[in-house]
Amino acid sequence: MEVITDNSRSQMRKGVLEYCILSVLDRKESYASSLIEELKAANMIVVEGTIYPLLIRLKNQGVLSYRWEESTQGPPRKYYCITDKGRMMLLQMDKEWNEMVKTIETLRK
């Protein structure tokens, strides 16, 4: 019997999506569709309508930058990469995540 609602699951995922995107881009630069595929492969269900506005917001905050690259399989691709400001933000998110996990583990005992 599944008790958690789709809305609850969706809200939990949205809450960590930014963290997940920065984590992926910290390892390698990526274009949006590839980023979506990688997140989906890790069971982080996302749709283009969610990720594109988030990428734009992170770029406008100076957390991400991008470059255009020609593609042999269609139009040029916009490759996103994390900036120094983004790496600092990711380090802060790592710390916050670890503290949150510790808090939840304490509450679950």
C-alpha positions in Angstrom: 0.0 0.0 0.0 1.5 3.3 -1.1 0.8 6.1 1.3 3.1 8.8 0.0 1.3 10.9 -2.6 2.7 11.8 -6.0 2.6 15.5 -4.9 4.7 14.7 -1.8 7.2 12.8 -3.9 7.3 15.6 -6.5 7.8 18.3 -3.8 10.7 16.3 -2.3 12.4 16.0 -5.7 11.9 19.6 -6.6 13.5 20.5 -3.3 16.8 18.8 -4.3 16.7 19.2 -8.0 19.0 22.3 -8.0 21.5 20.4 -5.8 21.4 17.4 -8.2 21.9 19.6 -11.2 24.9 21.3 -9.6 26.3 17.9 -8.6 26.1 16.6 -12.1 27.6 19.7 -13.7 30.4 19.7 -11.1 31.6 16.5 -12.7 31.2 17.5 -16.3 29.6 20.1 -18.5 26.4 19.0 -20.2 23.6 20.2 -22.5 20.0 20.1 -21.1 18.7 16.9 -22.7 21.8 15.0 -21.6 21.4 16.4 -18.1 17.7 15.3 -18.1 18.7 11.8 -19.2 21.3 11.5 -16.4 18.9 12.7 -13.8 16.2 10.3 -15.0 18.8 7.4 -15.0 19.3 8.2 -11.3 15.5 8.0 -10.8 15.2 11.8 -10.4 12.2 12.3 -12.6 12.3 15.7 -14.4 10.7 17.3 -17.4 11.9 19.9 -19.7 9.3 22.4 -18.4 10.9 22.2 -15.0 14.6 22.1 -15.9 14.9 24.8 -18.5 13.6 27.6 -16.2 15.9 26.3 -13.4 18.9 26.4 -15.7 18.1 29.9 -16.8 17.7 31.1 -13.2 21.0 29.5 -12.1 22.7 31.1 -15.1 21.2 34.5 -14.2 22.5 34.1 -10.6 26.0 33.5 -11.9 26.0 29.9 -10.7 26.2 28.4 -14.2 27.5 29.6 -17.5 27.1 28.1 -20.9 28.7 27.8 -24.3 27.3 26.8 -27.7 28.8 23.9 -29.6 27.9 22.6 -33.0 26.3 19.2 -33.1 26.6 16.5 -35.8 23.0 15.4 -34.9 21.0 18.6 -35.3 21.2 22.2 -34.2 24.0 23.6 -32.0 23.8 22.6 -28.3 24.1 24.9 -25.3 26.5 23.2 -22.8 26.1 24.3 -19.2 29.0 24.3 -16.8 29.3 25.3 -13.1 31.1 28.5 -12.2 33.3 29.2 -9.2 30.3 30.8 -7.5 28.4 27.6 -8.3 31.1 25.4 -6.8 30.9 27.5 -3.6 27.1 27.1 -3.6 27.5 23.4 -4.1 29.9 23.1 -1.1 27.3 25.0 1.0 24.6 22.6 -0.3 26.7 19.6 0.6 27.0 20.9 4.1 23.3 21.6 4.4 22.4 18.2 2.9 24.6 16.4 5.4 23.2 18.4 8.3 19.6 17.7 7.1 20.3 13.9 6.7 21.8 13.9 10.3 18.7 15.7 11.6 16.3 13.3 9.9 18.2 10.3 11.1 18.1 11.7 14.7 14.3 12.3 14.4 13.7 8.8 12.9 15.4 7.0 15.9 
